[in-house]
Amino acid sequence: MRQDLVEAVRNPRGFGHGAYISGMNIAGKTGTAELKLKKGEDGLENGWFIEFDASLKQLLLTMMIEDVKKRGGSGYVVAKAKKIFLKYGKTNDLVNTWLCSQRLRKSHFSLFLSRK
């Protein structure tokens, strides 16, 4: 399963490819939650993405953004997650375990970093 999640990011046709960073072995899974009262109705969509460093096992990111229907669905979330991974994913200055949880304009994310 781990290799399938790596391929979802590494493969240009994978749904998580927008999170690909050269030199990192990132694995990820996208998803969309449709929010509506009845089947067939138009409703809101929340997009989510979870990614982790499949080689170093020091970084795990989960992100959910509300109302992504007209912003690219889960692909919108993947692009936001990549920015966070670029900022924190290559740091060697990690102290024990750090959790960052934040809410910014209808987005929620949790970032877990740990030293081996």
C-alpha positions as CSV (number, residue, x, y, z in Angstrom):
1,M,0.0,0.0,0.0
2,R,2.9,2.4,0.8
3,Q,4.2,2.0,-2.7
4,D,0.8,2.8,-4.2
5,L,0.6,6.0,-2.1
6,V,4.1,7.0,-3.3
7,E,3.0,6.4,-6.9
8,A,-0.1,8.6,-6.4
9,V,2.4,11.5,-5.9
10,R,5.3,10.5,-8.1
11,N,3.3,9.5,-11.2
12,P,2.3,12.6,-13.3
13,R,-1.1,11.0,-13.7
14,G,-1.6,10.5,-10.0
15,F,-4.1,12.5,-8.1
16,G,-1.5,13.7,-5.6
17,H,1.2,14.6,-8.2
18,G,0.8,18.2,-7.4
19,A,2.7,17.5,-4.1
20,Y,5.7,15.9,-5.9
21,I,9.0,17.3,-4.7
22,S,12.2,16.2,-6.4
23,G,14.5,14.4,-4.0
24,M,11.8,13.4,-1.6
25,N,9.9,10.2,-1.4
26,I,6.4,11.5,-0.7
27,A,3.4,9.3,-0.4
28,G,-0.1,10.7,-0.3
29,K,-3.9,10.2,-0.6
30,T,-6.5,12.8,-1.8
31,G,-10.2,12.8,-1.1
32,T,-13.3,14.9,-1.4
33,A,-16.3,14.9,0.9
34,E,-19.6,16.0,-0.6
35,L,-22.0,17.8,1.7
36,K,-25.6,17.8,0.7
37,L,-29.0,17.1,2.2
38,K,-30.2,14.7,-0.6
39,K,-28.6,12.6,-3.4
40,G,-28.6,14.5,-6.6
41,E,-28.5,18.0,-5.0
42,D,-25.8,20.5,-5.5
43,G,-23.8,20.9,-2.3
44,L,-20.5,21.9,-0.8
45,E,-17.3,19.9,-1.2
46,N,-14.5,19.6,1.3
47,G,-11.2,18.5,0.0
48,W,-8.5,16.7,1.9
49,F,-5.0,15.4,1.5
50,I,-2.7,13.4,3.7
51,E,1.0,13.0,2.9
52,F,4.1,11.6,4.5
53,D,7.7,11.2,3.8
54,A,7.9,7.5,2.9
55,S,11.7,7.3,3.3
56,L,12.5,9.2,6.4
57,K,9.3,8.8,8.3
58,Q,9.8,12.1,10.0
59,L,6.9,14.1,8.5
60,L,3.2,13.6,8.3
61,L,0.7,16.2,7.1
62,T,-3.0,16.1,7.1
63,M,-5.0,18.9,5.5
64,M,-8.7,19.6,4.9
65,I,-10.1,22.7,3.2
66,E,-13.8,23.6,3.1
67,D,-15.6,24.6,0.0
68,V,-13.2,23.5,-2.7
69,K,-15.7,22.7,-5.4
70,K,-15.0,25.7,-7.6
71,R,-11.3,25.9,-6.6
72,G,-10.1,22.6,-8.1
73,G,-11.3,20.1,-5.5
74,S,-8.7,18.1,-3.7
75,G,-6.1,19.4,-6.1
76,Y,-6.4,22.7,-4.4
77,V,-5.6,21.1,-1.1
78,V,-2.6,19.2,-2.6
79,A,-1.1,22.5,-3.8
80,K,-1.4,24.1,-0.4
81,A,0.1,21.0,1.3
82,K,3.1,21.1,-1.0
83,K,4.0,24.6,0.2
84,I,4.0,23.3,3.8
85,F,6.1,20.3,3.0
86,L,8.6,22.5,1.2
87,K,8.9,24.7,4.2
88,Y,9.2,21.9,6.9
89,G,10.1,18.7,5.0
90,K,13.8,19.2,4.5
91,T,14.7,20.7,7.8
92,N,17.3,18.9,9.9
93,D,16.5,21.0,13.0
94,L,13.6,19.1,14.4
95,V,13.1,18.8,18.1
96,N,11.4,15.7,19.4
97,T,7.8,15.8,18.2
98,W,6.1,19.0,17.1
99,L,2.5,19.5,16.2
100,C,1.1,22.5,14.4
101,S,-2.6,22.8,14.1
102,Q,-4.0,25.9,12.4
103,R,-7.2,27.2,10.9
104,L,-6.8,29.8,8.2
105,R,-9.7,30.8,5.9
106,K,-11.6,27.6,5.9
107,S,-8.5,25.4,6.0
108,H,-7.4,23.0,8.7
109,F,-4.1,21.2,8.9
110,S,-2.0,19.2,11.3
111,L,1.7,18.8,10.8
112,F,3.7,16.2,12.7
113,L,7.5,16.3,12.7
114,S,9.7,14.0,14.6
115,R,13.3,13.2,15.0
116,K,14.3,9.6,14.5
